[in-house]
Amino acid sequence: MRLKIKPSMNDTKLNRSQHYIQLVLEIYKRIPNSRKITAKEIQQQLSEVGIVRSERTIQRNLTDIAQFFDDVDVDMRDKPFGYSRRSRHLLSHGPQEAVLLSLAENYLRYLLPVNLMKTLDTVFNDAKQHLFPTTSNVKERQWLKKVRFVSEGVPLLPPHIDNEIFEKVSYALFHNRYLSLCYTNANLEQKSKEVMPLGLAQQGSRLYLVCRFRGHINERSLALHRIHKASISTFDFAYPSDFDLERYDLDGRFYFGEGEEIRLSFCIGRESGYHLLETPLSMDQHVELIDGGYQVTATVIDSLQLDRWLRGFGDEVWSIAKEECTTKIA
């Protein structure tokens, strides 16, 4: 990218404030490579990161940017005008990075704050440009069709998540702000609550918001697709030091458990149970060969999901026993 300084630029432009320069750079980095963007869209993106300017101000700065940055193009055939950048080849090391980013985009889409994902859009779009059919990267393009994440359960289509609601939830989670939510609970009842957002988790095709209802200390998991309305509060909160999302997961809370550890014992047929020799239930799992299969003992978190898993083997699993456990799983 080369900055074009015109000799005719007057003293006013030369003496623009530091705030103006910062705003210009914020706008510039939001102009994508592979598509056009309008002043209104940039205004919305800036607002999400706390930079509030009028659409007219953004338009005026875009005019300046198009004048002085030689990699910015303006499409003036229709209104509103569209702005785009000619590719600067962000992936300077070749198509390998393009493959990596194309795969990563699918799994980061709902795991990063919206404002960060929008910042990365230019990089992801540049990756797609590298893998266009018009390029010579045939093998790299084919690789995307040769790898796939496969679900262990029955594949389900993802539920619809309102983009506006996801953006508000993501923003409140990132900035530690309270949320006012209207949602449908597991009993199909309509509820309205003010919540403290603590974490976002993807389980299969579903997204869950881990939160605390205001005035309570226990955590709840709300399915994002069941949230009908979300409003970001002006009040923030100190993120609780006693909460850890990883621990919450390990305690089986996403699998309808309460974190209770048990010593599980069961017998399983040889063919059905062989995979447990390769992928054990826990670090302390013990397997004993018996007539017709294995007897398995392991320390696990008790949950409805565990019961469903055991029942899924049908007659291949028998002699199931659970005992309370006093030792903690590492």
BELJOKA-V717181 format. One record per residue. RES is the residue in three letters. SS is DSSP state (~ for helix, > for strand, _ for the rest). PHI is phi as a letter, one per 40 degrees, with the letter a starting at -180 (NA if undefined). OMEGA is omega in whole degrees, -180 to 180 (NA if undefined). Layout:
# BELJOKA-V717181
res ss phi omega
RES SS PHI OMEGA
RES SS PHI OMEGA
This chain:
# BELJOKA-V717181
res ss phi omega
MET _ NA -179
ARG _ b 179
LEU > c -178
LYS _ c 177
ILE _ c -178
LYS _ c 179
PRO _ d -176
SER _ c -179
MET _ c -176
ASN _ c -175
ASP ~ c -180
THR ~ c 180
LYS ~ c -179
LEU ~ c -176
ASN _ b 179
ARG _ c -173
SER _ c 178
GLN ~ c 178
HIS ~ c 180
TYR ~ c -179
ILE ~ c 179
GLN ~ c 179
LEU ~ c 179
VAL ~ d -179
LEU ~ c 177
GLU ~ c 178
ILE ~ c -176
TYR ~ d -175
LYS _ c 177
ARG _ c 176
ILE _ c -174
PRO _ c -180
ASN _ c -167
SER _ b 178
ARG _ a -180
LYS _ c 179
ILE > b -178
THR _ b 178
ALA ~ c -180
LYS ~ c -180
GLU ~ c 178
ILE ~ c 178
GLN ~ d 180
GLN ~ c 179
GLN ~ c 179
LEU ~ c 179
SER ~ c -179
GLU ~ c 178
VAL _ b 174
GLY _ g 178
ILE _ b -175
VAL _ b 177
ARG _ b 178
SER _ c 178
GLU ~ c 180
ARG ~ c 177
THR ~ c 179
ILE ~ c -180
GLN ~ c 180
ARG ~ c 179
ASN ~ c 176
LEU ~ c 177
THR ~ c 178
ASP ~ c -179
ILE ~ c 179
ALA ~ c -179
GLN ~ c -171
PHE ~ b 177
PHE > b -172
ASP _ c 178
ASP _ b -180
VAL > b 178
ASP > b 179
VAL > b 175
ASP > c -176
MET _ b -178
ARG _ c 179
ASP _ b 174
LYS _ b -1
PRO _ c -180
PHE _ c 177
GLY > b -177
TYR > b 178
SER > a 178
ARG > b 171
ARG _ c -172
SER _ d 176
ARG _ b 178
HIS _ f 179
LEU _ d -179
LEU _ c -170
SER _ c -176
HIS _ c 176
GLY _ h -173
PRO ~ c -179
GLN ~ c 178
GLU ~ c 179
ALA ~ c 178
VAL ~ c -179
LEU ~ d -178
LEU ~ c 179
SER ~ c 177
LEU ~ c -178
ALA ~ c -177
GLU ~ d -178
ASN ~ c -175
TYR ~ c 178
LEU ~ c -171
ARG _ d -177
TYR _ b -178
LEU _ b 176
LEU _ b 175
PRO _ d -176
VAL ~ d -177
ASN ~ c 178
LEU ~ c 178
MET ~ c 180
LYS ~ c 176
THR ~ c -179
LEU ~ c -178
ASP ~ d -180
THR ~ c 179
VAL ~ c -180
PHE ~ c 179
ASN ~ c 177
ASP ~ c 177
ALA ~ c 179
LYS ~ c 178
GLN ~ c -180
HIS ~ c -175
LEU _ b 177
PHE _ c 179
PRO _ d -179
THR _ c -180
THR _ c -177
SER _ c -175
ASN _ c -174
VAL ~ c -176
LYS ~ c 178
GLU ~ c 179
ARG ~ c 179
GLN ~ c -177
TRP ~ d 180
LEU _ c 178
LYS _ c -176
LYS _ b 180
VAL _ b -178
ARG _ a 172
PHE _ c -176
VAL _ b 179
SER _ c 178
GLU _ c -178
GLY _ c 177
VAL _ c -178
PRO _ c 180
LEU _ b 174
LEU _ c -179
PRO _ c 177
PRO _ c 179
HIS _ c 176
ILE _ b 180
ASP _ c -177
ASN ~ c -179
GLU ~ c 178
ILE ~ c 179
PHE ~ c 180
GLU ~ c -180
LYS ~ c 178
VAL ~ c 180
SER ~ c -180
TYR ~ c -179
ALA ~ c 178
LEU ~ c -178
PHE ~ c -174
HIS ~ b -179
ASN _ f 179
ARG > b 176
TYR > c 178
LEU > b 169
SER > b -173
LEU > b 166
CYS > b -173
TYR > a 175
THR > b -178
ASN _ c -176
ALA _ c 178
ASN _ c 179
LEU _ g 176
GLU _ b 178
GLN > c -178
LYS > b 174
SER > b -177
LYS > a 169
GLU > c -172
VAL > b 173
MET > b -178
PRO > c -176
LEU > b -177
GLY > a 178
LEU > b -177
ALA > b 176
GLN > b 179
GLN > b -174
GLY _ g -180
SER _ c -175
ARG > b 176
LEU > b -180
TYR > b 173
LEU > c 174
VAL > c -174
CYS > a 170
ARG > b 173
PHE > c -178
ARG _ d -178
GLY _ g 180
HIS _ b -178
ILE _ b 179
ASN _ c -176
GLU > c 175
ARG > b 174
SER > b -180
LEU > b 177
ALA > c -176
LEU ~ c -178
HIS ~ c 177
ARG ~ c 176
ILE > c -176
HIS > c -177
LYS > a 180
ALA > a 177
SER > b -180
ILE > c 179
SER > c 174
THR > c -178
PHE > c 175
ASP > b -179
PHE _ a 175
ALA _ c -178
TYR _ c -174
PRO _ c -178
SER _ c -178
ASP _ c 179
PHE _ b 177
ASP _ b -175
LEU ~ c 179
GLU ~ c 178
ARG ~ c 178
TYR ~ d 179
ASP ~ c -179
LEU ~ c 178
ASP _ c 176
GLY _ g -175
ARG ~ c 176
PHE ~ c -180
TYR ~ b 175
PHE _ g 175
GLY > b -180
GLU > b 178
GLY > g -178
GLU > c -180
GLU > c -180
ILE > b 171
ARG > c -176
LEU > c 176
SER > b 177
PHE > a 174
CYS > b -177
ILE > a 179
GLY > d -172
ARG ~ c -179
GLU ~ c -179
SER ~ c -174
GLY ~ c -176
TYR _ d -177
HIS ~ c 179
LEU ~ c 173
LEU ~ c -179
GLU ~ c -179
THR _ b -174
PRO _ c 179
LEU _ c -180
SER _ a -180
MET _ c -177
ASP _ c -179
GLN _ c 176
HIS > b -179
VAL > b 179
GLU > b 179
LEU > c 179
ILE > b 180
ASP _ c 178
GLY _ g 180
GLY > i -177
TYR > b 167
GLN > b -174
VAL > b 175
THR > b -178
ALA > a 174
THR > c -176
VAL > b 173
ILE > c 179
ASP > c -179
SER > a 175
LEU ~ c 179
GLN ~ c 177
LEU ~ c 179
ASP ~ c 179
ARG ~ c 179
TRP ~ c 179
LEU ~ c -180
ARG ~ c -179
GLY _ c 179
PHE _ c 179
GLY ~ g -178
ASP ~ c 180
GLU ~ c 177
VAL > b 179
TRP > a 179
SER > f 179
ILE > c 178
ALA > b 178
LYS > b 176
GLU > b 176
GLU > c -176
CYS _ b -179
THR _ c 180
THR _ c -178
LYS _ c 173
ILE _ c -179
ALA _ c NA
